[in-house]
Amino acid sequence: MSASAPGDYVIRSIRADEWPAVKELRLRALRDPVAHLAFLETYDDAVARPDSYWRERAAKAADGASEAQQIVAEGPGGRWLGTLTVIVEEAGTTDWAGFPVERRQGHVVGVFVRPEWRGSGLTKALFAAGLEWAWASGLERVRLFVHAENGRAQGAYRKAGFAPSGRTVTLEGGAGGCELEFVVER
């Protein structure tokens, strides 16, 4: 199937019982040629996880959850075409990189769009839905991290309204290199 008009998919939050689809799309994302730049997890690590892990992951980010929300684009026949997750970071906590979280904010992770749908506007639609959820949840800003060498992703994030904050994180192991923080304010 080739990409087509935005009306060919529905953007929505996942349901907890959709953990098999969560697992399938994540494993597909981890097989992408730039997965080593885009994700902090490997395919081998993810595929070895038990189903209980995927059930819990889906339940924590399903419709109605307050700590995270996984948004998907569902195409004809129920096939998931793309996804992103917004995780709530509370003020006064410390983030994954050891930085203090100064205000209640969202952190976008797990962004993936199937290759045949890239460039169709799907990524922008996923981000619009994720930001709508973030603002409705009272978050003051939303951020994400992108590898300095992942120009394709940086371009997509800029189109979705994000801009570099100037904060960077140096990665050890894996792809190594540097992650750039991109933000959007309410």
C-alpha positions in Angstrom: 0.0 0.0 0.0 1.3 3.4 -0.8 0.8 6.6 1.2 -2.2 8.6 0.3 -4.6 11.3 1.7 -4.8 12.0 5.5 -8.4 10.7 5.5 -7.0 7.2 5.0 -6.1 6.9 8.6 -7.4 7.6 12.1 -5.3 9.2 14.8 -6.2 7.9 18.3 -4.8 6.7 21.6 -4.1 3.1 22.1 -6.2 0.7 24.3 -4.5 -1.5 26.9 -5.7 -4.7 25.2 -3.8 -3.7 22.0 -0.4 -4.8 23.4 0.3 -7.2 20.5 0.1 -4.3 18.1 2.3 -2.2 20.4 4.8 -5.0 20.3 4.6 -5.5 16.5 5.1 -1.8 15.6 7.9 -1.4 18.1 9.8 -4.4 16.8 9.3 -3.1 13.2 10.6 0.3 14.3 13.7 -1.3 15.8 14.5 -3.0 12.4 14.5 0.4 10.6 17.9 1.2 9.0 18.3 4.3 11.3 17.0 2.6 14.5 20.5 2.8 16.0 20.2 6.6 15.9 16.5 6.8 16.8 16.1 4.5 19.7 18.0 3.7 22.9 16.9 0.0 22.7 17.9 -2.7 20.3 15.7 -5.2 18.4 17.4 -8.1 20.1 16.7 -6.7 23.6 13.0 -5.9 22.7 12.2 -9.2 21.0 13.5 -11.1 24.1 11.0 -9.3 26.4 8.1 -11.4 27.7 4.5 -10.6 26.8 3.9 -9.3 30.4 6.3 -6.5 29.5 4.3 -5.5 26.5 1.0 -5.8 28.4 2.3 -3.4 31.1 3.7 -1.0 28.5 0.4 -0.7 26.7 -1.6 -0.3 29.9 0.6 2.5 31.1 0.2 4.5 27.9 -3.4 3.6 27.0 -6.4 5.9 26.6 -7.3 7.3 30.0 -3.8 6.9 31.5 -2.5 10.1 33.1 1.3 9.4 33.1 1.7 8.7 29.4 -0.2 8.4 26.2 0.6 6.4 23.1 -0.9 7.8 19.9 -1.2 5.7 16.8 -2.3 6.2 13.2 -4.5 3.4 12.3 -5.0 2.7 8.6 -7.4 0.6 6.6 -7.9 -2.9 8.0 -6.6 -1.8 11.4 -2.9 -1.7 10.4 -0.9 0.7 12.6 1.0 3.1 10.3 2.9 5.1 12.9 3.1 6.0 16.6 4.5 8.3 19.2 4.3 8.4 23.0 4.1 11.4 25.3 5.4 10.7 28.8 4.6 13.1 31.7 7.7 14.4 33.6 6.8 16.0 36.9 8.5 19.1 38.2 11.1 18.3 40.9 12.1 15.0 39.5 15.2 14.0 37.5 15.0 12.9 33.9 16.6 9.9 32.2 19.8 11.9 31.5 20.2 13.1 35.1 18.9 16.6 34.5 16.4 18.2 37.0 12.9 18.6 35.6 12.0 22.2 36.4 8.3 22.2 35.4 5.6 19.7 34.5 6.3 18.7 30.9 5.9 16.0 28.3 8.6 14.0 26.8 8.0 12.5 23.3 9.5 9.0 22.7 9.1 6.1 20.4 8.3 8.1 17.2 8.0 5.8 14.2 6.2 6.0 10.9 6.3 3.1 8.5 8.6 4.0 5.5 5.8 4.0 2.9 3.9 6.6 4.9 6.8 9.0 5.5 6.3 12.4 3.8 2.5 11.9 3.8 1.8 14.3 6.7 1.2 11.4 9.0 4.1 12.4 11.4 2.7 15.9 11.7 -0.8 14.5 12.4 0.7 12.3 15.2 2.5 15.2 16.7 -0.7 17.4 16.6 -2.6 14.7 18.5 0.3 14.2 21.0 0.5 17.9 21.7 -3.3 18.2 22.0 -3.2 15.5 24.7 -0.2 17.2 26.4 -1.9 20.6 26.6 -5.2 19.1 27.7 -3.2 17.4 30.5 -1.9 20.7 31.7 1.7 20.3 30.5 3.6 23.5 30.1 6.1 22.3 27.4 6.9 19.2 25.5 10.3 18.0 24.5 12.1 15.2 22.8 15.7 14.2 22.1 17.0 13.4 18.6 20.4 12.2 17.6 22.6 14.9 16.1 23.1 12.7 13.0 19.4 12.0 12.4 18.6 14.9 10.0 15.5 13.2 8.7 13.9 13.2 12.2 15.1 16.7 13.0 13.3 18.0 9.9 10.1 16.2 10.8 10.2 17.6 14.4 10.8 21.1 13.1 7.7 20.8 10.8 5.7 19.7 13.9 6.7 23.0 15.7 9.7 21.8 17.8 12.9 23.8 17.9 16.4 23.1 19.4 16.7 24.2 23.0 20.5 24.2 23.1 20.7 21.3 25.6 22.6 18.2 24.5 23.2 14.8 26.0 26.3 12.7 25.2 25.5 9.0 24.6 27.7 6.2 25.7 27.8 2.9 23.7 25.4 2.0 20.9 25.4 4.7 18.3 27.2 7.0 20.7 27.4 10.6 19.7 25.1 13.4 20.9 21.4 13.8 21.4 19.8 17.3 20.9 16.8 18.4 22.9 14.0 19.9 20.8 11.1 21.7 22.6 7.8 23.3 22.0 6.1 25.6 24.5 2.4 26.0 25.1 
